[in-house]
Amino acid sequence: MNIYPLFRALLFKLNPEHAHYLTLSMIRLAGDLQPINGLIRASFSAPDHPVQAFGLKFSNPIGLAAGYDKDGIGWRGLACLGFGHIEIGTVTLKPQPGNPKPRLFRLPEERALINRMGFPGMGAEFVVQQISKKRPKNLVLGVNIGKNKDTPLEAAVQDYLALLRLFAERADYLTINVSSPNTVGLRQLQERQALDQLLKLLRLERERLIQTGTHKLPILIKLSPDLTDPQLDGALDVIQANQMDGVIASNTTISREGVNSPFTREDGGLSGRPLQMRSLAMVANIHKRTKGRLPVIGVGGISDATGVQRMMDTGAILVQLYTGLIYEGPGIVNRILRELRA
C-alpha cells in the first residue's frame, strides 16, 4: 500500500521550502541512524541495472539531480532509496543566503516546480566535511559547483578552480553549473569564448592535480535547455575541445510554454513534467551533433520507467530526477527499475 500520497498532501500544506527542509532533515536523521538506515534500505532496495560511464561504475542509471541536497547533509539517507548516484549542490566557494524568499513554488496541476533559489548554502568547506563521512557501498557521489553571487563574472573562473581543488579527492565526479537562470549573468558563461576560457583552465588544473597523484576526476558540464542551436553548437565544440567527460541536459528553463498555473509569472527556473519534451529534444540534439561521442545525463520531467526509457533511447547514458521524487515519493527508483526489468 502506497501511503505517500497522504504524506504528500500533508507536506503540501506547508510552505514548499519548509516542507523540503523538514523532509531533508528526516532523511538526514535516517541516514545517520544505523537501524533505521538498514530498514529503509531494505524497504526501497532496487534491482541492479549496472552502467559504465565517465570511467565510473553505476549500480543503476537513475540519479538524484543537484538541488535536492544542496549542502550534502542528507545524501547517506537518500542513498537508501536506491539511487545509483547522487549529485550534491550547487555548492559555492563561500556561504551565501541565496535569493529573497519566497523563492520556491509548486505547480501540482503540472507536476512541476518553479525555483529562484540562487544557490543558497553553507559553502564548500561545510560540504567537504559532510561528504567525508563513510560512503554507502556502490554509491557514486557527484558535486555540482557554481560561482558565488558576489563574484564578478570575469573572476568566476577562480571560484571554479578553487572548488575543483577542494573536491578533486572527495567527489567521484564534478559538474560545472553555468546554466542556472537564478544567478545574474551566470548563463553568459555558456557562450563559446567564456566557456572555452573556463574549461581550458579547469582542464589544465585537472592535469596538474593528476601529476601530483590525484585521480582523474570526471568533469561534466550542465547546460541550459534555453540555448539556441548555434549556442549549443558552440558549447559542445568547446566541451569536446577541452576534453570534458560529458554533459548534463538539462537545467531548468525560463520558458513557460504550455504551462497553465497562477505561478507562471514568477521568475525562476521551471522543472518537472513540462520540461520533459524540451530535455528529450536536447539530449537527442547533443547525441546527433556529437555522433554519440559525448556521454549525456538526461534530466527533466522524469517520473516513471517510460520517461527513463525514452531518455535513454534518445541517447542518454544516465538519467537524473528531482521534481519526480517530490511528486512520486521515495519508492520512485525501486518502481522504475522493476518496471525497466519487466
C-alpha positions as CSV (number, residue, x, y, z in Angstrom):
1,M,0.0,0.0,0.0
2,N,1.4,3.4,-1.1
3,I,0.9,5.9,1.7
4,Y,3.0,8.6,0.1
5,P,0.0,10.5,-1.4
6,L,-1.3,11.1,2.1
7,F,2.1,12.2,3.4
8,R,2.5,14.4,0.3
9,A,-0.9,16.0,0.9
10,L,0.2,16.9,4.5
11,L,3.6,18.3,3.2
12,F,1.9,20.4,0.6
13,K,0.0,22.2,3.3
14,L,3.4,23.6,4.3
15,N,5.4,26.3,2.6
16,P,7.5,24.5,-0.1
17,E,10.8,25.4,1.3
18,H,9.8,24.5,4.9
19,A,8.5,21.2,3.6
20,H,11.7,20.5,1.8
21,Y,13.8,21.3,4.9
22,L,11.6,19.0,7.0
23,T,11.9,16.0,4.7
24,L,15.6,16.5,4.2
25,S,16.1,16.7,8.0
26,M,14.2,13.4,8.3
27,I,16.2,11.8,5.6
28,R,19.4,13.0,7.2
29,L,18.4,11.5,10.6
30,A,17.5,8.2,8.9
31,G,20.9,8.1,7.2
32,D,22.8,8.6,10.4
33,L,20.9,6.0,12.5
34,Q,22.0,2.5,11.6
35,P,18.9,0.5,12.4
36,I,16.6,3.0,10.6
37,N,19.1,3.2,7.7
38,G,19.0,-0.5,7.2
39,L,15.3,-0.7,7.4
40,I,14.8,2.0,4.8
41,R,17.4,0.4,2.5
42,A,15.6,-3.0,2.8
43,S,12.2,-1.3,2.0
44,F,13.4,0.6,-1.0
45,S,16.2,-1.7,-2.3
46,A,16.3,-1.5,-6.1
47,P,17.4,-4.3,-8.5
48,D,20.9,-3.8,-10.1
49,H,20.9,-2.3,-13.6
50,P,24.7,-1.6,-13.9
51,V,26.0,1.2,-16.2
52,Q,29.6,2.2,-17.1
53,A,30.1,6.0,-17.7
54,F,32.9,8.5,-17.4
55,G,35.2,5.7,-16.2
56,L,32.8,5.0,-13.3
57,K,30.6,2.1,-12.5
58,F,27.0,2.9,-11.6
59,S,24.7,0.3,-9.9
60,N,21.8,1.7,-11.9
61,P,21.2,4.6,-14.3
62,I,19.0,6.6,-12.0
63,G,20.5,9.5,-10.1
64,L,19.3,12.4,-7.9
65,A,19.9,15.7,-9.6
66,A,21.6,18.6,-7.9
67,G,19.3,21.0,-6.0
68,Y,17.7,18.5,-3.6
69,D,20.6,18.2,-1.2
70,K,22.5,21.4,-1.6
71,D,24.8,21.1,1.4
72,G,25.3,17.3,1.4
73,I,23.5,16.8,4.7
74,G,21.1,14.1,3.6
75,W,23.0,12.1,0.9
76,R,23.5,9.0,3.1
77,G,19.8,8.7,3.8
78,L,19.0,9.4,0.2
79,A,21.3,6.6,-0.9
80,C,19.0,4.2,0.9
81,L,16.3,5.0,-1.7
82,G,18.2,3.1,-4.4
83,F,19.8,5.9,-6.4
84,G,22.8,4.8,-8.4
85,H,24.3,8.2,-8.0
86,I,23.6,11.4,-6.0
87,E,24.7,14.9,-7.1
88,I,25.1,17.4,-4.3
89,G,24.9,21.1,-4.7
90,T,25.0,23.5,-6.3
91,V,28.0,24.3,-4.0
92,T,29.6,27.7,-3.9
93,L,33.0,28.5,-2.5
94,K,31.7,30.8,0.3
95,P,28.4,30.5,2.2
96,Q,25.6,32.7,0.9
97,P,21.9,33.1,1.7
98,G,20.6,32.9,-1.9
99,N,17.8,35.0,-3.3
100,P,15.0,36.6,-1.1
101,K,12.0,34.4,-0.1
102,P,9.6,33.2,-1.3
103,R,11.7,31.5,-4.0
104,L,10.1,28.0,-4.4
105,F,6.7,27.4,-5.9
106,R,4.7,24.2,-6.5
107,L,2.6,23.7,-9.7
108,P,0.8,20.5,-8.7
109,E,-1.5,20.5,-11.7
110,E,1.6,20.5,-13.9
111,R,3.7,18.1,-11.7
112,A,6.2,20.9,-11.7
113,L,8.2,23.4,-9.6
114,I,9.5,26.9,-10.2
115,N,12.5,28.0,-8.2
116,R,14.7,31.0,-8.0
117,M,16.8,29.8,-5.1
118,G,20.1,31.4,-6.2
119,F,22.5,28.8,-4.8
120,P,21.8,29.2,-1.0
121,G,24.2,27.1,1.0
122,M,26.8,26.7,3.8
123,G,29.7,26.9,1.4
124,A,32.3,24.4,0.2
125,E,34.2,23.8,3.4
126,F,31.0,22.7,5.1
127,V,30.2,20.3,2.2
128,V,33.7,18.8,2.3
129,Q,33.0,17.8,5.9
130,Q,29.7,16.3,5.0
131,I,30.9,14.1,2.2
132,S,33.9,12.9,4.1
133,K,31.6,10.6,6.1
134,K,31.5,6.9,5.4
135,R,30.2,6.2,1.9
136,P,27.5,3.7,1.3
137,K,28.6,0.8,-0.9
138,N,28.3,1.2,-4.7
139,L,27.2,4.9,-4.5
140,V,28.6,7.3,-7.0
141,L,28.7,10.8,-5.4
142,G,28.9,13.9,-7.6
143,V,29.3,17.5,-6.6
144,N,27.8,20.3,-8.6
145,I,29.6,23.7,-8.3
146,G,28.9,27.3,-9.2
147,K,30.2,30.8,-8.6
148,N,29.1,33.0,-5.7
149,K,26.6,35.7,-6.4
150,D,29.1,38.4,-5.5
151,T,31.9,37.0,-7.5
152,P,32.2,39.2,-10.7
153,L,31.7,37.2,-13.9
154,E,35.3,38.0,-15.0
155,A,36.6,36.4,-11.8
156,A,34.2,33.4,-11.8
157,V,37.0,31.0,-13.1
158,Q,38.8,31.5,-9.8
159,D,35.8,30.2,-7.8
160,Y,35.5,27.1,-10.1
161,L,39.3,26.4,-9.8
162,A,39.2,26.6,-6.0
163,L,36.2,24.3,-5.9
164,L,37.9,21.8,-8.2
165,R,40.9,21.7,-5.9
166,L,38.7,21.2,-2.8
167,F,36.7,18.4,-4.3
168,A,39.2,16.6,-6.5
169,E,39.9,13.9,-3.9
170,R,36.5,13.8,-2.4
171,A,34.0,13.6,-5.3
172,D,33.5,10.8,-7.9
173,Y,32.7,13.5,-10.5
174,L,32.3,17.2,-10.7
175,T,29.5,19.1,-12.5
176,I,30.2,22.7,-13.7
177,N,27.0,24.7,-13.4
178,V,27.0,27.5,-15.9
179,S,23.3,27.3,-16.7
180,S,21.2,28.2,-13.7
181,P,18.8,31.1,-14.5
182,N,18.8,32.2,-10.9
183,T,22.3,33.8,-10.6
184,V,22.5,37.0,-12.6
185,G,24.9,36.7,-15.5
186,L,25.8,33.1,-14.9
187,R,24.4,31.8,-18.2
188,Q,26.8,34.1,-20.0
189,L,29.5,31.5,-19.1
190,Q,27.9,29.1,-21.6
191,E,28.9,31.4,-24.5
192,R,31.7,30.0,-26.6
193,Q,34.6,32.3,-25.6
194,A,33.7,32.5,-21.9
195,L,33.2,28.7,-21.7
196,D,36.4,28.0,-23.5
197,Q,38.4,30.2,-21.1
198,L,36.8,28.5,-18.1
199,L,37.2,24.9,-19.3
200,K,40.7,25.4,-20.6
201,L,41.8,26.5,-17.1
202,L,39.9,23.7,-15.5
203,R,41.5,21.2,-17.8
204,L,45.0,22.5,-17.1
205,E,44.3,22.4,-13.3
206,R,43.0,18.9,-13.5
207,E,46.1,17.8,-15.4
208,R,48.3,19.5,-12.7
209,L,46.4,17.7,-10.0
210,I,46.8,14.3,-11.8
211,Q,50.6,14.9,-11.9
212,T,50.5,15.3,-8.1
213,G,48.8,12.0,-7.6
214,T,45.1,12.9,-7.6
215,H,42.8,10.5,-9.6
216,K,41.4,11.8,-12.8
217,L,38.2,13.4,-11.8
218,P,35.5,13.3,-14.5
219,I,34.1,16.8,-15.2
220,L,30.6,17.3,-16.7
221,I,29.0,20.5,-17.9
222,K,25.4,21.2,-17.1
223,L,23.7,23.2,-19.9
224,S,20.5,25.2,-20.3
225,P,17.6,24.0,-22.3
226,D,17.1,27.5,-23.5
227,L,20.3,27.6,-25.6
228,T,19.7,28.3,-29.3
229,D,21.1,25.7,-31.8
230,P,24.2,27.9,-32.6
231,Q,24.8,28.5,-28.9
232,L,24.6,24.7,-28.3
233,D,27.0,24.0,-31.1
234,G,29.5,26.4,-29.7
235,A,29.2,25.0,-26.2
236,L,29.6,21.4,-27.5
237,D,32.6,22.3,-29.6
238,V,34.3,23.9,-26.6
239,I,33.4,21.0,-24.3
240,Q,34.9,18.4,-26.6
241,A,38.0,20.5,-27.5
242,N,38.8,20.8,-23.8
243,Q,38.3,17.0,-23.2
244,M,35.5,17.3,-20.7
245,D,33.8,14.0,-19.9
246,G,30.2,14.6,-20.5
247,V,27.1,16.9,-20.5
248,I,24.1,17.1,-18.3
249,A,21.0,18.1,-20.3
250,S,19.4,20.0,-18.9
251,N,19.0,22.6,-16.2
252,T,15.7,24.3,-15.5
253,T,14.0,26.5,-18.2
254,I,12.8,30.1,-18.1
255,S,10.2,29.1,-20.7
256,R,6.6,28.8,-19.6
257,E,5.3,27.3,-22.9
258,G,2.3,25.1,-22.4
259,V,2.1,25.8,-18.6
260,N,-1.1,27.0,-17.1
261,S,-0.7,28.0,-13.5
262,P,-1.1,31.1,-11.3
263,F,2.7,30.9,-10.7
264,T,3.8,31.1,-14.4
265,R,4.6,34.8,-13.9
266,E,7.1,34.0,-11.1
267,D,10.7,34.4,-12.1
268,G,12.9,31.4,-11.9
269,G,13.6,28.0,-13.4
270,L,10.8,25.6,-14.3
271,S,11.4,21.9,-13.6
272,G,9.2,18.8,-13.8
273,R,6.8,17.3,-16.4
274,P,6.6,20.5,-18.7
275,L,10.4,20.2,-19.2
276,Q,10.4,16.6,-20.4
277,M,9.9,17.2,-24.2
278,R,12.4,20.0,-24.2
279,S,15.0,17.9,-22.4
280,L,14.4,14.9,-24.6
281,A,14.9,17.1,-27.7
282,M,18.1,18.5,-26.2
283,V,19.6,15.1,-25.4
284,A,18.7,13.9,-29.0
285,N,20.3,17.0,-30.4
286,I,23.5,16.6,-28.4
287,H,23.7,12.9,-29.3
288,K,23.3,13.7,-33.0
289,R,25.7,16.6,-33.1
290,T,28.5,14.8,-31.2
291,K,27.8,11.4,-33.1
292,G,27.3,9.8,-29.7
293,R,30.9,10.5,-28.6
294,L,30.0,12.8,-25.7
295,P,28.1,11.0,-22.9
296,V,24.9,12.7,-21.8
297,I,23.0,12.5,-18.5
298,G,19.3,13.3,-19.3
299,V,17.3,15.4,-16.8
300,G,13.9,16.9,-17.0
301,G,10.4,15.6,-16.2
302,I,11.3,12.0,-15.4
303,S,8.9,10.3,-13.1
304,D,8.4,6.8,-14.4
305,A,10.0,3.9,-16.4
306,T,8.6,5.2,-19.7
307,G,10.3,8.5,-19.2
308,V,13.6,6.8,-18.3
309,Q,13.4,4.5,-21.3
310,R,12.6,7.4,-23.7
311,M,15.5,9.4,-22.4
312,M,18.0,6.5,-22.8
313,D,16.6,5.6,-26.3
314,T,17.2,9.2,-27.2
315,G,20.9,9.0,-26.3
316,A,21.3,9.5,-22.5
317,I,23.6,7.1,-20.8
318,L,22.2,8.0,-17.3
319,V,19.2,10.0,-16.1
320,Q,18.6,12.2,-13.1
321,L,15.4,13.2,-11.3
322,Y,14.4,15.7,-8.6
323,T,10.8,17.0,-9.1
324,G,9.7,13.5,-9.7
325,L,10.8,12.5,-6.2
326,I,8.7,15.2,-4.7
327,Y,5.6,14.2,-6.5
328,E,6.0,10.4,-6.6
329,G,7.7,9.7,-3.3
330,P,10.6,7.6,-2.0
331,G,9.7,4.5,-3.9
332,I,10.2,6.0,-7.3
333,V,13.7,4.5,-8.0
334,N,12.6,1.0,-7.0
335,R,9.4,1.2,-9.0
336,I,11.2,2.5,-12.2
337,L,13.9,-0.1,-12.1
338,R,11.5,-3.0,-11.6
339,E,9.4,-1.8,-14.5
340,L,12.5,-1.4,-16.7
341,R,13.4,-5.1,-16.0
342,A,9.9,-6.4,-16.6
